[in-house]
């Protein structure tokens, strides 16, 4: 029993001595700053790779690297101890790192599982973005907790923290392009889903539903137009907004001039062979236009992301 108590006392003394080795609060704070710098580097690596749509295995590897870094940092911070009786910074860091680990192990993991099939349908896309948003929220809460703890420590010990302006700018650009492309993606696929429904209904010989699908498309075009209009004064690259504005106007014309007349022809069981052949050609032209629009959306979106986040 005496040996156990002696070991505990020795261990406690070791932690206390480690905390007291710092000559001033700035030196103590640098232990935390060093870990935060490592976390930010890997955090940005993961978030950028996910946004760029890099190979899923690489993105998963970056997430694993982030989890490993967070756990390593938590171990290092646990050894630091308090500073002259002040323990808030260490305690808040430890809590924040637990939040970070939960976000990356659990919430980003859920989003990762939804990645492969996110474009299968508009509902799948919304589920994916909901999962990513949840993970990002937990991550941001952890980051905010760390920042507030650092500010409090600096205020209590009368020194000023100099934030890494380059890292802050990287996060600002990443946040801007992430929210922008996410909104544009939802605006595009909210309407695009009805093109898929229209084509599926034809394939399944459910032609009585075609006009209802087109009416739904018109409603969602109006919703997406309102969303895109909110970016009218966007100060960044506007190619994606311009494409969305063009696409939504184009689909309005497509419905009125091509799809409704086509729906009426396809519903007519008494079309002669010549008119039926024309209807099939019109249908194939629409399929080609639809595929081209989807391809152009992705190309424009990817170019925009690379403009904001050039290769490191």
N, C-alpha and C positions, 0 to 999 in steps of 0.2 A: 504494500500500500504506500509506504514511504517513497519507494522508487517511482511509482506512478505520479504521486504528487510532485516529486522533484522534477520529473520530466515535464509536467504541465507548467510548473513555475518557470522552468528553463525556456520552454517554448514561448510562453507569454513574454518573458524578458527579451527574447529574441525579436519578437514583433515590435515591442516597445522601443528597443534599441534602433531598429530599422527606421521607425518613424522619426526618432529624434536625430537621425544622422543628417537631416536637411538643415542647412544653415539659415534659410529664409523661406517664406511661403511660396515665392516664385519657383524656387528649386523643387519644392514639394509638388507644386502644381504641374511641373513639367513631366512628372511620372504619368499623370493622367493624360496630359496633352499628347505624349508619345503614343499611348495606346489608342487615343481617339484618332490620331493621324493614320495609324495602321488600319483601323476600322473604316475610316472614310475612303481610303484608297480602294479597299476591296468592295465596299458598298457601291461606289461609283462604277467599278468594273462590272459588277453584277447587273445593276440597274440599266447601264448603257447597253450591255449585251442583250438583255431581255427586250429593251425597246427596239433595238436594231433588228430583232428577230434572228439572231445568230443561231447556229446549230444547237438544237435542244440539249444535246449531250454536253456541249461546252457551257451553256447557261447553267445546267444542273451542277457542273463541276465548280463554277464560280460561286454558286450558292453554298456548296459544301465547304469551299475555301472560306467563305464569310462566316459560316457557323464555327469552323475550327478557329478562326481568328477571334471571334467573340468569346469563345470558351477559354482560349489562351489569355486574352485580355482580362477576363474575369478572374482567372487564377492569379495573374500578376497584381491586379488591383487589390485582391484579398490579402496580399502580403504587405501592402504598404503601411497600413495602420492609420492612426489619426495624426493630426498636426497640432501639437501643443493643446491637446484636449478637444480639438475641433474635429468631429467625425462625420459631419453632414456630407461633405464632398464624397468621401469613400462610400458611405451608405447609399447615397443617391446614384452614384455610378454603378454600384452592384445591382441595385433594383432596375436601373435602366438597361444594363446588360442582360438581365434576365428577360426583360421585355423584348429586347433585340433578338435574343436567341429564340424565344417563342415565335416571333414574327417570321424568322427565317426557317426554323425547323418545321413549323406547323403551317402558318398562313401562306407564305410563299410556296411551300410545298403543295398545298391544295391548288393554288393557281397554276403551278407547274403541271399538275396532272390534267388540267383542263386545256392546256396550250394546244395540243395536237388537233383537237376537234373544235377549236373556238370559232372557226369560220364555217362550220357545217350549217349553222342556222343563226338567225339573229338572236334567238333565245340563248344559244350556246355562247355567243359573243358577250351578251350581257352578264351571264353567269361568270365568265372568265374575268371581265372587268370588275365585277362586284368583288370577286375573290382577291384580285390584285389591289383594289382600293382598300379593302380591309387590311391586307398585309402592309400596305404603305402607311395606313393610319397608325398601326401599331409601331412601325418603324419610326415614324415622325414623332410620335409621343415619347419614344425612348430618347431620340435625339434632343428633343425639347427639354426633357428632364435633365439630361447631362448639361445642356447649355445653361439652364437656370441654376443648377448647382455650382457650375463654374463661376457664374456671375456673382452668386452669393458669397462664395469663398473669396473672390477677388475684392469684393466690397468690404467684407469683414476684415481683410488684411491689407487694405489700402494699396492695391496695385491695379494696373489696367491690363486686361487681356487683349493681346493683339491677334485677332482672328486671321486665318489664312485667306486672304482675299481671292486667291486663285481657286481654292476649293469652293469658296462661297459662290463664285461666279459659275463654276461648273455645275453646282447644284441648282442655281437659278435657271441656267439654260436648260438643264435636264428637266426641271419641273415645268418650265414653259412649254417645251416641245412635247412633253408627255401628255399634259392636259389638252393641248391643242390637237394633237393627232388622235387622241382618244375620242374627243368630241366629234371630230370630223369622221372618224371611222364609224361611230354609232350613227351619225347622220346619213352616211352613205348606205350602210347595210340595213338601216330601217326601211329604206325604199327598195334596195336591191332584193330584199327577201321576197317581195311580191312578184318580181320577175321570175324567181325560182318557183313560187307557188303557181304562177300562170303556166309555166312550162310543165310543171308536175301535173297540173289538172288536165292539160291536153294529153299527156302521156297516159294518164289513168282514165281517160275518156270521161272526165267529170266536167264536161263543157258548160253545163248550166251554171257553174260557179265562177266562170271567167269574168263576167261583168262585176260581180261582187268583189272579186280580187282587185280589179282595176279601180273600183271605188275606194277600197282600202288603201291602195297605192296613192291615190290622189290626196287622201287625208294625211298620210304620212309624209308626202312631199311638202305639204304646208307646215307640218311640225319641224321637219328638217330645215326648211328655209328659214324659219324663225331662229333656229339654233345657229345656222351659218351666219345670219345677219348680225349676231352678237360679236362676230369677229371682223366686222366691216372696218373697224379702226385698228385692227391688229398691226403692230409695228414691225413684225418679223416678216419672213418670207410668206408671200401670199399665193403661191402657186396652187397649194392644196385648196384654199378657200375659193380661188378662181375656178378650179376644176369642179368643186362641189356646186357652185352657183350654175356653171354651165350644165352639169349633169342633171340637176333638178329641173332646170328649164327644159332641157332636152327630153326628159322623161314625161313632162307635161304634154309636150308636142307629140311624143311617141304614143301616149295613151289616146289622144284625140284623133290623130291622123292615121295611126297604124293599128294599134292593139284592139281598140273597140271594133273597127270594121273587120279586123281579122277574127275576132271572137264571134261576130255575127255569121261570118262565112263558115267557120268551123262548127257552129251549132246547127247549121243547115244540113240536114241529111240528104237533101235532094240536089246538091250542087252537081253540075255536070262535070265531066272529067277535066275540061279545060280550066274551069274556075277552081276546081279542087287543086289542080297542079299549081296554079298561081298562088293559092292560099298557102300551099306547102313551101313555095319559094319565099313568100313573104315571112313565113315563120322562121325559115332558116336564116334569112337576113337579120331578123330580130335576135336570134340566138347568137349570131356572129357579133352584132353590135353589143349585146349584153356582155359577152366574153371579153370584147375589146375594152369596154368600160371598166370592168373589174380589173383587168390587167393594168390599165392606165392609172386607176386609183392607187394600186400598190406601188407602181413605179414612181408616181408623184410623191406619195407618202414616204417611200424609202429615200428618195433624193432629198426631201426636206429634212429627214432625220440626220442624214449624213452631212447636210449643210450646217445643222446646229451642232452635231457631235462628230466632227471629223475623226478619221482613224488616228489612234494614239501612235 
